[in-house]
């Protein structure tokens, strides 16, 4: 590990106890910074309501840390939108945001568009499939952005159990993202959960970043933020244990392909020769190929969009 990263781990990796809630609240009051929490959601009716309810109770009603909770629904066919609204979130459908640009499927697409329908100086992203959710996830990763003016982006780090075994979650992280980062961007080797969906950043940074439309958004954001603001502006906070729905191996393969594509574009600033991935499933006549397209599109920095510029002027 680089000496720079070893130093970073001692100065930019924190635990929840390093910033008690009263200190975070005092910093928010002193700075006047506002906080938006965004939950990208697709068919998450079983979990999204509880997450919204916990955030609202703990961080809006009990203490004034969060200013708004927005669920961006990317086309759910279940009751995700109804459940989220009933729990107190403002629900916005992906397709109603920036309608002149047709939306494409993907998590990064939703996160990018969320910048247009939120107002916080700090934007906190939380995945909508978390179980046994604690508001520490939000306060923990927002805290450094309120107390430390030199920090621009904070990732959550946590244990990810799989089938009851500690530390076995995050398979794409260990098999794809971590090797890529260690080999090509060794300054980012200290991030425990580089692909984790729980992180917060200053709007002033997010609006300058391109957003890969799919699963590559987290890796792309880390790499681009490193080049834009430097390692010392990035941090991570230990928020405990993350429990969520795990995907099957083939879905993880498609995720890994999208992440590799994101890395490849940042290494070469070119294009994939063959932006697709063929996987195999056993059928009645043996193994059958199924080919999936790999996300190759990225959205430009939001600061370049006329609608966003108009909103800021207004």
Secondary structure as UniProt FT lines:
FT   HELIX           3..11
FT   STRAND          13..15
FT   HELIX           16..18
FT   HELIX           21..31
FT   STRAND          35..41
FT   TURN            45..47
FT   HELIX           48..56
FT   HELIX           57..61
FT   STRAND          68..73
FT   HELIX           80..86
FT   TURN            87..88
FT   STRAND          90..93
FT   HELIX           94..96
FT   TURN            99..100
FT   HELIX           107..114
FT   TURN            115..116
FT   STRAND          122..125
FT   TURN            128..129
FT   STRAND          130..131
FT   HELIX           136..147
FT   TURN            149..150
FT   STRAND          153..159
FT   TURN            163..164
FT   TURN            166..167
FT   HELIX           171..172
FT   HELIX           173..177
FT   HELIX           178..184
FT   HELIX           186..188
FT   TURN            189..190
FT   TURN            192..195
FT   STRAND          199..202
FT   HELIX           203..206
FT   TURN            207..208
FT   STRAND          211..212
FT   TURN            215..216
FT   HELIX           217..229
FT   HELIX           231..233
FT   STRAND          234..241
FT   STRAND          243..244
FT   HELIX           249..268
FT   STRAND          276..283
FT   TURN            284..285
FT   STRAND          286..293
FT   STRAND          298..299
FT   HELIX           302..304
FT   HELIX           306..313
//
